[in-house]
Amino acid sequence: MNRTDLGKALRGLRVASGKQAKVVARSAAMSPSKLSKIENGVLPPSVLDVERILAALEVSAEIKAELAEVARKVATEATAWRLYRRTGLHKHQEEIRAIEARTALLRVFQPSCIPGLLQTPEYIRGVQQGSELTDDALERMIGARLRRQEVLYDRARNFRFLITESVLRWRLISAPKMAAQLDKLITMSRMPNIEIGIVPLIAPMPGLPTSSFALFDGRLAIIEIPHAEITTSEIRDIELYEGRFEIFDKVAISGDSMWGLVESIRDDFLREREIP
């Protein structure tokens, strides 16, 4: 089955379900025109697209497994950041939010910046500086990212974040705003379903922390590189990133040690504000 056949199969399932295209599209966090293009083989569906459509159609576990396997055969895909900016970064945030809503365990490794689910509005602006977004596009993106953070308060879901110490020290925004960002990190780490580990600079590195990535249960990995976002549901790829996560987790500090380190860095930022 190729991508055209996959689109036809999805359309057949929708028609058989009796659900209107606009209803399925809304549930799958995509526009009706995008769903139409996927069903007609004009637009190749991503793994995420297929998963959301199948969830919206409420198909049997057998059919879901069969079509998910077809999707995995063309599983690894890269989408350039410029394409997300063109279509709207806020829309991509909503797509990620839909995936997070169906994830019981989310693991994130970040050697570049504070993870999006833990960012303050000011930090989000700092991350996006130089991205050439319009003021309106930036505000919509910030709003969408903050809405994603609501999932953190769902105690039925668990989150594990690994962040390198260098991320805490990089001055993407002013010292007072960095201090506020680190305060938020400490506050969120005290929630019972959130675990935050810091990979300290003094720890022997088990490998090169080259790329940030997120693991959604054991079914999906999203990797960020400078020019694109890579999505894969290939089991071997997921196992590779699970292994990467675990080796850095072994040298990370958490609990009291983590709080002490983050508070120390935060206080350094606060002292900068006091210097005349």
MOHU-V554493 format. One line per field, one symbol per residue. ss: DSSP state (H for helix, E for strand, L for the rest). A space follows every 10 residues. Layout:
ss=???
This chain:
ss=LLHHHHHHHH HHHHHHHLLL HHHHHHHLLL LHHHHHHHHL LLLLLLHHHH HHHHHHHLLL HHHHHHHHHH HHHLLLEEEE HHHHHHHLHH HHHHHHHHHH LLLLEEEEEE LLLLLHHHLL HHHHHHHLLL LLLLHHHHHH HHHHHHHHHH HHHLLLLEEE EEEEHHHHHL LLLLHHHHHH HHHHHHHHHL LLLEEEEEEL LLLLLLLLLL LEEEEELLLE EEEEELLEEE EELLHHHHHH HHHHHHHHHL LEELHHHHHH HHHHHHHHHH HHHHLL
